[in-house]
Every structure is written in structure tokens, then in C-alpha cells.
């Protein structure tokens, strides 16, 4: 008898999928509660889209189970799973109006009721005034909202989103994310989204699963992923960070920046990484009276709302983010320090 999982809207259990010798997904497990937005995040080829297809039934499991609302659905075809999916290109029918596209998902409803029901779903997405337009007459963001309306019309228990913002102009993406997230939150449905965009994942998700090479490496809240990455890959993929070689001894980390206390659970080792975000470093002009390591500014990059400085200390470099103000110039001698020892994260060096 297979193990029956504890109650959850979606429970993917030890799912694996191989294409020849390529492990597209390997022993992957995740849970999604009602009203929760889970984001699968990883680089291209990490297996996140494969996981989405296994949940949807677009690919067959080699091993593992898919449970939805207490039912094992791994053997069911996609149309019987109670799952709605918004594809990356939205998959709208080009010969149908926005209203007709949404009506297509209402084929189980009595025909006379379909136009009114479809218009209600479009209105929920702010698209009622565009009901008679064809997809080519709509912007990327408008097409997305029609696709979401069509998905809602199918009355799913779970919604899957495959890179839903990639076709929207970059200047409009943040606004689109806020709108769609609010609508999904209001629906109370469970959501699984795939993206390779870390900013998108951090701002959209309740829970993030970071993937690489077919494996889920870490599952946590966006804050925990950012502040407490599981390893060097997660730390550097989720956002820019400095990975400084260090050794740990008696509760202290020794690196190019000096010696700082770290959490007591970190064991003594000669092989560790010290991860610290650029915004968690401070920099000031060095003087002959200051103790501690000093470095030379190699480059400065203006980003509009901030500045990034590359500083060489001995044979290593680190990146410091600072607010707009008096800028350091290449060749300046500086001293770099962590803003707080709590911002230092010790990671295994493999």
C-alpha cells in the first residue's frame, strides 16, 4: 500500500522523470496548500518545467506520485485532473475573440449561459471592455489576463503558471505581477509557477523551491531563501553575493575581511564559503591609523539608485553596494567591513 500523504491541496511525492540518461527531475517532492503560491525557480534546464508538466499530466512519471485534494491523480489524463494551466505563450485561439476564448473553457455549461459567465470572468480580470477583440489586437499583458480568465472559467482546484510574465514588456512586468498576484490571492486557489527570474520569484511567491540539475535544492519562504541559502549555488543564484573563502575556528570565521563571530552550530573547518550580500558591506576611505585589511577600488558602476564597487583585497575581490553619494574612484584605498556579523552566512565549500 502506498503511503497516503497528510492533507494538502497538492502533494508531489518523490517524482522522477528521465529522458534517456538525462535526469530532468529526480526524487522531487513538494506541497502546496490552498491559497498558497509556490514558485519553482532555477536556471534553464534545471527541471522546473518538467515538474510542472508532471503535475499537469503532460508528461508521465517514471516514479513517484501526484496527489491533489487527497486523490492520487498520477494516472489520470490532464483533462481529468482538475488543474488549470496558463502557458508561456498563453495559447489563445487566434481565430476567437477574448470572449470566445473564455467560453471555450465553459463547454460543460449550458450554451445559453456561457457568454454571461465568460464576460463575468473577463470582468474579474478587468478585460470586459476587450471581450470582442482578437488576441492580435491585445497587448501581452491583456492576452495574459484573458488566459487567466479562461483558466478560472474551467473551475480548477490548482493553477499552474509557466513563465507567465516573460512575454510582457519589462517596464510593465512589476505592475502585471502585482495585479495577477492579487487576483490569485483573492481566488483562494493553490498556485504553482515556474520562472527563472529571481526578482519575480522573490516578489510573487509564498514559498520558493530552488532547482538545479533536476533536483529541488531548497524549499523555503523568499526571505529564508535570500537570508539563509542552503548552499553556494542558491546564495549566488537568488541574488548577487560575495562568496569568500574562509575557515571556521571556535565560533569565528576568518576571511579577507577579517575575523568575525558566526553561529555556534558552524563546525570548525578549513573549507568554507562566507556569503555576504553587496548591500551588507560598508566601505570607507582607508587611513594609516585603521586596523584591519585594506583594499583597492578596481571599478565603480553607477546603477541609478545605487553604486556597485569592485574592491581587490590581496588576491581576492568583493563587491560593495552603496547609496548614491560621494563616489569612490578606481585606485582609491578603502576598508570594507560587514555591516553586521548577522549578515555573514557560512556555507559548505564543495
C-alpha positions, 0 to 999 in steps of 0.5 A, spaced: 500 500 500 502 506 498 503 511 503 497 516 503 500 523 504 497 528 510 492 533 507 494 538 502 491 541 496 497 538 492 502 533 494 508 531 489 511 525 492 518 523 490 517 524 482 522 522 477 522 523 470 528 521 465 529 522 458 534 517 456 540 518 461 538 525 462 535 526 469 530 532 468 527 531 475 529 526 480 526 524 487 522 531 487 517 532 492 513 538 494 506 541 497 502 546 496 496 548 500 490 552 498 491 559 497 498 558 497 503 560 491 509 556 490 514 558 485 519 553 482 525 557 480 532 555 477 536 556 471 534 553 464 534 546 464 534 545 471 527 541 471 522 546 473 518 545 467 518 538 467 515 538 474 510 542 472 508 538 466 508 532 471 503 535 475 499 537 469 499 530 466 503 532 460 508 528 461 508 521 465 512 519 471 517 514 471 516 514 479 513 517 484 506 520 485 501 526 484 496 527 489 491 533 489 485 534 494 487 527 497 486 523 490 492 520 487 491 523 480 498 520 477 494 516 472 489 520 470 489 524 463 490 532 464 483 533 462 481 529 468 485 532 473 482 538 475 488 543 474 488 549 470 494 551 466 496 558 463 502 557 458 508 561 456 505 563 450 498 563 453 495 559 447 489 563 445 485 561 439 487 566 434 481 565 430 476 567 437 475 573 440 477 574 448 470 572 449 470 566 445 476 564 448 473 564 455 467 560 453 471 555 450 473 553 457 465 553 459 463 547 454 460 543 460 455 549 461 449 550 458 450 554 451 445 559 453 449 561 459 456 561 457 457 568 454 454 571 461 459 567 465 465 568 460 464 576 460 463 575 468 470 572 468 473 577 463 470 582 468 474 579 474 480 580 470 478 587 468 478 585 460 470 586 459 471 592 455 476 587 450 471 581 450 470 582 442 477 583 440 482 578 437 488 576 441 492 580 435 489 586 437 491 585 445 497 587 448 501 581 452 499 583 458 491 583 456 492 576 452 495 574 459 489 576 463 484 573 458 488 566 459 487 567 466 480 568 465 479 562 461 483 558 466 478 560 472 472 559 467 474 551 467 473 551 475 480 548 477 482 546 484 490 548 482 493 553 477 499 552 474 503 558 471 509 557 466 513 563 465 507 567 465 510 574 465 516 573 460 512 575 454 510 582 457 514 588 456 519 589 462 517 596 464 510 593 465 512 586 468 512 589 476 505 592 475 502 585 471 505 581 477 502 585 482 495 585 479 495 577 477 498 576 484 492 579 487 487 576 483 490 569 485 490 571 492 483 573 492 481 566 488 483 562 494 486 557 489 493 553 490 498 556 485 504 553 482 509 557 477 515 556 474 520 562 472 527 563 472 527 570 474 529 571 481 526 578 482 519 575 480 520 569 484 522 573 490 516 578 489 510 573 487 511 567 491 509 564 498 514 559 498 520 558 493 523 551 491 530 552 488 532 547 482 538 545 479 540 539 475 533 536 476 533 536 483 529 541 488 535 544 492 531 548 497 524 549 499 523 555 503 519 562 504 523 568 499 526 571 505 529 564 508 531 563 501 535 570 500 537 570 508 539 563 509 541 559 502 542 552 503 548 552 499 553 556 494 549 555 488 542 558 491 546 564 495 549 566 488 543 564 484 537 568 488 541 574 488 548 577 487 553 575 493 560 575 495 562 568 496 569 568 500 573 563 502 574 562 509 575 557 515 571 556 521 575 556 528 571 556 535 565 560 533 569 565 528 570 565 521 576 568 518 576 571 511 579 577 507 575 581 511 577 579 517 575 575 523 568 575 525 563 571 530 558 566 526 553 561 529 555 556 534 552 550 530 558 552 524 563 546 525 570 548 525 573 547 518 578 549 513 573 549 507 568 554 507 564 559 503 562 566 507 556 569 503 555 576 504 550 580 500 553 587 496 548 591 500 551 588 507 558 591 506 560 598 508 566 601 505 570 607 507 576 611 505 582 607 508 587 611 513 594 609 516 591 609 523 585 603 521 586 596 523 584 591 519 585 589 511 585 594 506 583 594 499 583 597 492 577 600 488 578 596 481 571 599 478 565 603 480 558 602 476 553 607 477 546 603 477 541 609 478 539 608 485 545 605 487 553 604 486 556 597 485 564 597 487 569 592 485 574 592 491 581 587 490 583 585 497 590 581 496 588 576 491 581 576 492 575 581 490 568 583 493 563 587 491 560 593 495 553 596 494 552 603 496 547 609 496 548 614 491 553 619 494 560 621 494 563 616 489 569 612 490 574 612 484 578 606 481 585 606 485 582 609 491 584 605 498 578 603 502 576 598 508 570 594 507 567 591 513 560 587 514 555 591 516 553 586 521 556 579 523 548 577 522 549 578 515 555 573 514 552 566 512 557 560 512 556 555 507 559 548 505 565 549 500 564 543 495 
